Amino acid sequence: MCTPRAPNDPAVRVAFQQISFNTPDAQQFKFNPPPGAKVTTDKPSDVTKEPDSTTKPGIPVKPGTP
């Protein structure tokens, strides 16, 4: 059993041993879906399409709702 030494002592202490501000390699940001995953890509026209008059800002629309 572990008892804290004082009420304000942290349960876990985390610290960095090394840090680098170099630009990371582009490969680090490559999307690699897991095996068997189905990946779909929206066309730019679908993404930038203006909402229709039935859509209210800030209120999500349920999938399949006309």
N, C-alpha and C positions, 0 to 999 in steps of 0.2 A: 504494500500500500504506500502511496506517495502522498505526503502531506505538504501543502504549500508552506513556505517559510513566513510569508506575510500575506495579508489579504490582497495587497496590490501587486504581488508577483504574478507575472504572466504564466499561463499554463504551457505555452509554447513560445519560443523565441526564434525568429527567423532573421537571417542576415545574408547578404550577398558576399560571396568570396571573390567574385570577379564580375566586371561589367564592361561592355564594349558599346560604343556609339557608332561603330562602323555600319554602313548600309548593308542590310542582310541580302543574301543571294536571292534572286528572283525565284529559284526553285523552291525555296522555303514557303512561298505563297501559292504554289501550284495546287489546284484542287484535285485530290485523288479520291474518287468515290470508292466505297468498299466493294469488294467483289459481289456481283449479282445485283447491284443497285441500278435502278432505272433513272437516268438523268435526262431531263427535258430542258430545252432552251427556248425562252420566249423570244419572239421576233421583236425588234425595236419598236415597231408600230403598236404592238400590244402593250408595251411598257409605258409608252408616252401618250397613249390614247387618253383624251379628256374624259372625265367621268360623265355619265349621262345624267339626265335631270332627276332620276329616281335615287341617285346616290347622294347622301348627305355627308359633308366633311366630318371626319372624326368618328363616324359610325361604320364599323366593318360590315361588309355585305356577306351573307352566308353563301357558300358555294352552291351553284345551281339555281340561285334566285334570279329571275329575269330582270 
